[in-house]
């Protein structure tokens, strides 16, 4: 299993606006192509302007195929445009990780 771990940092006092925009316009097209995330969370401690989501794929080819479909979706592109216009995102980091042999991801 390939895990796509995405961490985002918003400008101070914009996290709620960013998450509300995602809930209203981004979640639908993203989950239509990627399925439900393994995790979508905000911090209980640490940086109060940070959120994280983790997506699971069978392998790199599965990730590439599903993400290409998402980036071809006009609804996703409209969300990205509106998110850019909001200007809340300050930084993003992405890590691809694989699970260890003895761990079986619950489905």
C-alpha atoms as an extended CHARMM CRD file, in Angstrom:
* protein
*
       107  EXT
         1         1  UNK       CA              0.0000000000        0.0000000000        0.0000000000  PROA      1               0.0000000000
         2         2  UNK       CA              1.2070000000        3.4940000000       -0.8660000000  PROA      2               0.0000000000
         3         3  UNK       CA              0.2640000000        6.3190000000        1.5020000000  PROA      3               0.0000000000
         4         4  UNK       CA              0.2360000000        9.9200000000        0.2750000000  PROA      4               0.0000000000
         5         5  UNK       CA              0.7690000000       12.0640000000        3.3980000000  PROA      5               0.0000000000
         6         6  UNK       CA             -0.0770000000       15.7320000000        2.7680000000  PROA      6               0.0000000000
         7         7  UNK       CA              0.5460000000       18.4790000000        5.2850000000  PROA      7               0.0000000000
         8         8  UNK       CA             -0.7220000000       22.0410000000        4.7500000000  PROA      8               0.0000000000
         9         9  UNK       CA             -0.0710000000       25.2440000000        6.6910000000  PROA      9               0.0000000000
        10        10  UNK       CA             -2.4490000000       28.1930000000        6.3870000000  PROA      10              0.0000000000
        11        11  UNK       CA             -1.8160000000       31.8310000000        7.1400000000  PROA      11              0.0000000000
        12        12  UNK       CA             -2.9740000000       32.7210000000       10.6780000000  PROA      12              0.0000000000
        13        13  UNK       CA             -6.7530000000       33.0520000000       11.0410000000  PROA      13              0.0000000000
        14        14  UNK       CA             -7.5160000000       31.4320000000        7.6590000000  PROA      14              0.0000000000
        15        15  UNK       CA             -7.6630000000       27.7250000000        8.5170000000  PROA      15              0.0000000000
        16        16  UNK       CA            -11.4210000000       27.6910000000        9.1370000000  PROA      16              0.0000000000
        17        17  UNK       CA            -12.0840000000       29.5040000000        5.8500000000  PROA      17              0.0000000000
        18        18  UNK       CA             -9.8430000000       27.0760000000        3.9510000000  PROA      18              0.0000000000
        19        19  UNK       CA            -11.5110000000       24.0170000000        5.4940000000  PROA      19              0.0000000000
        20        20  UNK       CA            -15.0060000000       25.4530000000        4.8780000000  PROA      20              0.0000000000
        21        21  UNK       CA            -14.1420000000       26.0440000000        1.2270000000  PROA      21              0.0000000000
        22        22  UNK       CA            -12.7710000000       22.5020000000        0.9240000000  PROA      22              0.0000000000
        23        23  UNK       CA            -15.8770000000       21.0250000000        2.5680000000  PROA      23              0.0000000000
        24        24  UNK       CA            -18.1740000000       22.9730000000        0.2460000000  PROA      24              0.0000000000
        25        25  UNK       CA            -16.3090000000       22.6540000000       -3.0650000000  PROA      25              0.0000000000
        26        26  UNK       CA            -13.2450000000       20.4150000000       -2.8550000000  PROA      26              0.0000000000
        27        27  UNK       CA            -14.2620000000       17.3180000000       -0.9330000000  PROA      27              0.0000000000
        28        28  UNK       CA            -16.8340000000       16.1510000000       -3.4690000000  PROA      28              0.0000000000
        29        29  UNK       CA            -14.6210000000       16.0800000000       -6.5510000000  PROA      29              0.0000000000
        30        30  UNK       CA            -11.5650000000       14.8940000000       -4.6310000000  PROA      30              0.0000000000
        31        31  UNK       CA            -13.2610000000       11.9200000000       -2.9940000000  PROA      31              0.0000000000
        32        32  UNK       CA            -15.0550000000       11.1140000000       -6.2550000000  PROA      32              0.0000000000
        33        33  UNK       CA            -11.6280000000       10.2830000000       -7.7110000000  PROA      33              0.0000000000
        34        34  UNK       CA             -9.4680000000        9.3670000000       -4.7140000000  PROA      34              0.0000000000
        35        35  UNK       CA            -12.0130000000        7.7470000000       -2.4100000000  PROA      35              0.0000000000
        36        36  UNK       CA            -12.2340000000        8.6970000000        1.2520000000  PROA      36              0.0000000000
        37        37  UNK       CA             -8.9670000000        9.6790000000        2.9350000000  PROA      37              0.0000000000
        38        38  UNK       CA             -7.4560000000        7.4660000000        5.6030000000  PROA      38              0.0000000000
        39        39  UNK       CA             -7.1070000000       10.5920000000        7.7610000000  PROA      39              0.0000000000
        40        40  UNK       CA             -8.1580000000       14.2300000000        7.4650000000  PROA      40              0.0000000000
        41        41  UNK       CA             -7.2310000000       16.0880000000       10.6300000000  PROA      41              0.0000000000
        42        42  UNK       CA             -6.2540000000       19.3260000000       12.3110000000  PROA      42              0.0000000000
        43        43  UNK       CA             -3.7750000000       19.4710000000       15.1690000000  PROA      43              0.0000000000
        44        44  UNK       CA             -4.8190000000       19.1590000000       18.7750000000  PROA      44              0.0000000000
        45        45  UNK       CA             -1.4110000000       20.5700000000       19.7020000000  PROA      45              0.0000000000
        46        46  UNK       CA              1.3880000000       22.1900000000       17.7360000000  PROA      46              0.0000000000
        47        47  UNK       CA              0.7520000000       24.6190000000       14.9020000000  PROA      47              0.0000000000
        48        48  UNK       CA             -2.8980000000       25.7890000000       15.0680000000  PROA      48              0.0000000000
        49        49  UNK       CA             -2.7820000000       26.7370000000       11.3680000000  PROA      49              0.0000000000
        50        50  UNK       CA             -1.9790000000       23.2340000000       10.1150000000  PROA      50              0.0000000000
        51        51  UNK       CA             -3.9930000000       20.3650000000        8.6960000000  PROA      51              0.0000000000
        52        52  UNK       CA             -3.1230000000       16.9600000000        7.3150000000  PROA      52              0.0000000000
        53        53  UNK       CA             -4.6750000000       14.3500000000        5.1130000000  PROA      53              0.0000000000
        54        54  UNK       CA             -3.5390000000       10.8840000000        4.1100000000  PROA      54              0.0000000000
        55        55  UNK       CA             -4.7050000000        8.9980000000        1.0220000000  PROA      55              0.0000000000
        56        56  UNK       CA             -4.1790000000        5.2810000000        0.3560000000  PROA      56              0.0000000000
        57        57  UNK       CA             -3.3790000000        3.7890000000       -3.0410000000  PROA      57              0.0000000000
        58        58  UNK       CA             -2.5470000000        0.2950000000       -4.2140000000  PROA      58              0.0000000000
        59        59  UNK       CA              0.7060000000        1.5340000000       -5.7680000000  PROA      59              0.0000000000
        60        60  UNK       CA              2.2480000000        4.4880000000       -7.6440000000  PROA      60              0.0000000000
        61        61  UNK       CA              0.3700000000        3.6800000000      -10.8680000000  PROA      61              0.0000000000
        62        62  UNK       CA             -2.9690000000        3.6900000000       -9.0240000000  PROA      62              0.0000000000
        63        63  UNK       CA             -2.0940000000        7.0480000000       -7.4510000000  PROA      63              0.0000000000
        64        64  UNK       CA             -1.0760000000        8.5220000000      -10.7970000000  PROA      64              0.0000000000
        65        65  UNK       CA             -4.2500000000        7.3090000000      -12.5360000000  PROA      65              0.0000000000
        66        66  UNK       CA             -6.6380000000        8.5760000000       -9.8640000000  PROA      66              0.0000000000
        67        67  UNK       CA             -4.8950000000       11.9240000000       -9.4330000000  PROA      67              0.0000000000
        68        68  UNK       CA             -4.8290000000       12.4940000000      -13.2090000000  PROA      68              0.0000000000
        69        69  UNK       CA             -8.5970000000       11.9330000000      -13.3130000000  PROA      69              0.0000000000
        70        70  UNK       CA             -9.0600000000       14.3910000000      -10.4380000000  PROA      70              0.0000000000
        71        71  UNK       CA             -6.9530000000       17.0560000000      -12.1910000000  PROA      71              0.0000000000
        72        72  UNK       CA             -9.0780000000       16.6270000000      -15.3270000000  PROA      72              0.0000000000
        73        73  UNK       CA            -12.2970000000       17.2560000000      -13.3570000000  PROA      73              0.0000000000
        74        74  UNK       CA            -13.7000000000       20.7930000000      -13.8940000000  PROA      74              0.0000000000
        75        75  UNK       CA            -15.1940000000       20.7800000000      -10.3790000000  PROA      75              0.0000000000
        76        76  UNK       CA            -11.7530000000       20.1230000000       -8.8520000000  PROA      76              0.0000000000
        77        77  UNK       CA            -10.1610000000       22.8150000000      -11.0120000000  PROA      77              0.0000000000
        78        78  UNK       CA            -12.8350000000       25.3070000000       -9.9180000000  PROA      78              0.0000000000
        79        79  UNK       CA            -12.1060000000       24.4940000000       -6.2660000000  PROA      79              0.0000000000
        80        80  UNK       CA             -8.3530000000       24.9170000000       -6.7820000000  PROA      80              0.0000000000
        81        81  UNK       CA             -8.9380000000       28.2810000000       -8.4540000000  PROA      81              0.0000000000
        82        82  UNK       CA            -11.1260000000       29.4670000000       -5.5850000000  PROA      82              0.0000000000
        83        83  UNK       CA             -8.6480000000       28.1530000000       -3.0240000000  PROA      83              0.0000000000
        84        84  UNK       CA             -5.8450000000       30.0700000000       -4.7370000000  PROA      84              0.0000000000
        85        85  UNK       CA             -7.9860000000       33.2120000000       -4.7230000000  PROA      85              0.0000000000
        86        86  UNK       CA             -8.6520000000       32.7700000000       -0.9930000000  PROA      86              0.0000000000
        87        87  UNK       CA             -4.8990000000       32.7910000000       -0.4650000000  PROA      87              0.0000000000
        88        88  UNK       CA             -4.9990000000       30.9070000000        2.8150000000  PROA      88              0.0000000000
        89        89  UNK       CA             -2.3670000000       28.2840000000        2.0230000000  PROA      89              0.0000000000
        90        90  UNK       CA              1.1400000000       29.2050000000        3.0700000000  PROA      90              0.0000000000
        91        91  UNK       CA              2.9350000000       25.9020000000        2.4630000000  PROA      91              0.0000000000
        92        92  UNK       CA              2.4250000000       22.2580000000        1.5860000000  PROA      92              0.0000000000
        93        93  UNK       CA              4.5440000000       19.1520000000        1.9920000000  PROA      93              0.0000000000
        94        94  UNK       CA              3.8900000000       15.7370000000        0.5430000000  PROA      94              0.0000000000
        95        95  UNK       CA              5.4690000000       12.4160000000        1.4480000000  PROA      95              0.0000000000
        96        96  UNK       CA              4.8360000000        9.0580000000       -0.1530000000  PROA      96              0.0000000000
        97        97  UNK       CA              5.2130000000        6.1900000000        2.2860000000  PROA      97              0.0000000000
        98        98  UNK       CA              4.6560000000        2.4450000000        2.1770000000  PROA      98              0.0000000000
        99        99  UNK       CA              3.2600000000        0.3450000000        4.9890000000  PROA      99              0.0000000000
       100       100  UNK       CA              5.4170000000       -2.2740000000        6.6510000000  PROA      100             0.0000000000
       101       101  UNK       CA              4.7740000000       -5.9320000000        5.8790000000  PROA      101             0.0000000000
       102       102  UNK       CA              3.1950000000       -6.7600000000        9.2370000000  PROA      102             0.0000000000
       103       103  UNK       CA              0.6690000000       -3.8840000000        9.1330000000  PROA      103             0.0000000000
       104       104  UNK       CA             -2.6780000000       -4.5090000000        7.4870000000  PROA      104             0.0000000000
       105       105  UNK       CA             -4.6080000000       -1.3010000000        6.8640000000  PROA      105             0.0000000000
       106       106  UNK       CA             -8.2180000000       -1.6080000000        8.0990000000  PROA      106             0.0000000000
       107       107  UNK       CA            -10.7650000000       -1.0560000000        5.3330000000  PROA      107             0.0000000000
